[in-house]
């Protein structure tokens, strides 16, 4: 007989999901003012682009590091540190009128990206089993929910208030999240202890920065330029050396032997494709809605209208969290993930033929949002069933990082396609309709690739056995120490 969730359980879920949404909001916070940043900060556009790039790089570095620190020293403690960094970064940005403080503030905001995997890990430690699936699905989907809801809110603030209000709002929400976590979220007693792998942390940071810089700035610098190719080469060398070090370290930052397990490895590979597929929607739909109607395919709408068209997808992601958990309980999270990516592929297929009315884009955003909700909701379940509780935060952080690599790659690929396939309007080169359709087709292809990859995830019974052997292996040293 199942018992109704306690008020304390509901509060923990609500607070952690709110914190995840607040952190994901920062990804879309600056989108409405990006074209205006050169004027607002009195700096060249090539330099103000770092207000976006710096956050991406900081998030990539912080996510796995915060996850490992959470496993070692307390997940709630690292969650609080992350939210403080978000609030501090928001205040710095709100007070800035020049480029350097803005970049510093955006770096601090990016360092808060570990909140979502840390929240999932706290849920695993604190919630009853019957509530865990829907709660972690909601927490995982908060990454997309915040992005979808944040765009219209940011556009509204940018249109009617001073741009600094964007960051004061972010700071206020960060403080609210901090207070709620202090009041309602307990500290988990599940910890690994030990010593932090500083060499591994630095190595992973350097490797990821080189890789993401090459991906995000390659179009500006030239994909064949010495800088871009050098960064790619450096990323390969550093990450290989990092892997060698991690395999030989007694207390690694990332346990590569655990991440090499079939279920974890295949889920992470699928996550890259899902991240790619999800972000393609965010790149295409707002642009088509805002392009001039004179192009023949643009709808000439404002940033606010474009954001409002995307917002329902966030609500759909929220609504699909319990459905995703129910399917995972009945059929296994592998089935949920495969169903989700198929829904995403269908959404992109619809968009290729339906792109002439506003409601077409609302419909497509909702379909893709449902698929993303299913996919994101299933990933924590797949990861947590294959790793010991003492490594939950680190494993979920790595999975979140894989999604981020997918979204970064989507941005780079879409940028190349839209830059090559253009049309001329009044002397300006704009992305062509066929260019957008190619990006949509690539997004559908990424979703289908995720489906194929996910099909190699072990069956539920095999995964359960694997998880048992992982847990037994993790417990062995502790038992040996007691002898």
Rosetta blueprint (number, residue, H / E / L):
1 X L
2 X L
3 X L
4 X L
5 X L
6 X L
7 X H
8 X H
9 X H
10 X H
11 X H
12 X H
13 X H
14 X H
15 X H
16 X H
17 X H
18 X H
19 X H
20 X H
21 X H
22 X H
23 X H
24 X H
25 X H
26 X H
27 X H
28 X H
29 X H
30 X L
31 X H
32 X H
33 X H
34 X H
35 X H
36 X H
37 X H
38 X H
39 X H
40 X H
41 X H
42 X L
43 X L
44 X L
45 X H
46 X H
47 X H
48 X H
49 X L
50 X H
51 X H
52 X H
53 X H
54 X H
55 X H
56 X H
57 X H
58 X H
59 X H
60 X H
61 X H
62 X H
63 X H
64 X H
65 X H
66 X H
67 X H
68 X H
69 X H
70 X H
71 X H
72 X H
73 X H
74 X L
75 X H
76 X H
77 X H
78 X H
79 X H
80 X H
81 X H
82 X H
83 X H
84 X H
85 X H
86 X H
87 X H
88 X H
89 X H
90 X H
91 X H
92 X H
93 X H
94 X H
95 X H
96 X L
97 X L
98 X L
99 X H
100 X H
101 X H
102 X H
103 X H
104 X H
105 X H
106 X H
107 X H
108 X H
109 X H
110 X H
111 X L
112 X L
113 X L
114 X L
115 X H
116 X H
117 X H
118 X H
119 X H
120 X H
121 X H
122 X H
123 X H
124 X H
125 X H
126 X H
127 X L
128 X L
129 X H
130 X H
131 X H
132 X H
133 X H
134 X H
135 X H
136 X H
137 X H
138 X H
139 X H
140 X H
141 X H
142 X H
143 X H
144 X H
145 X H
146 X H
147 X H
148 X H
149 X H
150 X H
151 X H
152 X H
153 X H
154 X H
155 X H
156 X H
157 X H
158 X H
159 X H
160 X H
161 X L
162 X L
163 X L
164 X H
165 X H
166 X H
167 X H
168 X H
169 X H
170 X H
171 X H
172 X H
173 X H
174 X H
175 X H
176 X H
177 X H
178 X H
179 X H
180 X H
181 X H
182 X H
183 X H
184 X H
185 X L
186 X L
187 X L
188 X L
189 X L
190 X L
191 X L
192 X L
193 X L
194 X L
195 X L
196 X L
197 X L
198 X H
199 X H
200 X H
201 X H
202 X H
203 X H
204 X H
205 X H
206 X H
207 X H
208 X H
209 X H
210 X H
211 X H
212 X H
213 X H
214 X H
215 X H
216 X H
217 X H
218 X H
219 X H
220 X H
221 X H
222 X L
223 X L
224 X L
225 X L
226 X H
227 X H
228 X H
229 X H
230 X H
231 X H
232 X H
233 X H
234 X H
235 X H
236 X H
237 X H
238 X H
239 X H
240 X H
241 X H
242 X H
243 X H
244 X H
245 X H
246 X H
247 X H
248 X H
249 X L
250 X L
251 X L
252 X L
253 X L
254 X L
255 X L
256 X H
257 X H
258 X H
259 X H
260 X L
261 X L
262 X H
263 X H
264 X H
265 X H
266 X H
267 X H
268 X H
269 X H
270 X H
271 X H
272 X H
273 X H
274 X H
275 X H
276 X H
277 X H
278 X H
279 X H
280 X H
281 X H
282 X H
283 X H
284 X H
285 X H
286 X H
287 X H
288 X H
289 X H
290 X H
291 X L
292 X L
293 X H
294 X H
295 X H
296 X L
297 X L
298 X L
299 X L
300 X L
301 X L
302 X L
303 X H
304 X H
305 X H
306 X H
307 X H
308 X H
309 X H
310 X H
311 X H
312 X H
313 X H
314 X H
315 X H
316 X H
317 X H
318 X H
319 X H
320 X H
321 X H
322 X H
323 X H
324 X H
325 X H
326 X H
327 X H
328 X H
329 X H
330 X H
331 X H
332 X L
333 X H
334 X H
335 X H
336 X H
337 X H
338 X H
339 X H
340 X H
341 X H
342 X H
343 X H
344 X H
345 X H
346 X H
347 X H
348 X H
349 X H
350 X H
351 X H
352 X H
353 X H
354 X L
355 X L
356 X L
357 X L
358 X H
359 X H
360 X H
361 X H
362 X H
363 X H
364 X H
365 X H
366 X H
367 X H
368 X H
369 X H
370 X H
371 X H
372 X H
373 X H
374 X H
375 X H
376 X H
377 X H
378 X H
379 X H
380 X H
381 X H
382 X H
383 X H
384 X H
385 X L
386 X L
387 X L
388 X L
389 X H
390 X H
391 X H
392 X H
393 X H
394 X H
395 X H
396 X H
397 X H
398 X H
399 X H
400 X H
401 X H
402 X H
403 X H
404 X H
405 X H
406 X H
407 X H
408 X H
409 X H
410 X H
411 X H
412 X H
413 X H
414 X H
415 X H
416 X H
417 X H
418 X H
419 X H
420 X H
421 X L
422 X E
423 X E
424 X E
425 X E
426 X L
427 X L
428 X E
429 X E
430 X E
431 X E
432 X L
433 X H
434 X H
435 X H
436 X H
437 X H
438 X H
439 X H
440 X H
441 X H
442 X H
443 X H
444 X H
445 X H
446 X H
447 X H
448 X H
449 X H
450 X H
451 X H
452 X H
453 X H
454 X H
455 X L
456 X L
457 X L
458 X L
459 X L
460 X H
461 X H
462 X H
463 X H
464 X H
465 X H
466 X H
467 X H
468 X H
469 X H
470 X H
471 X H
472 X H
473 X H
474 X H
475 X H
476 X H
477 X H
478 X H
479 X H
480 X H
481 X H
482 X H
483 X L
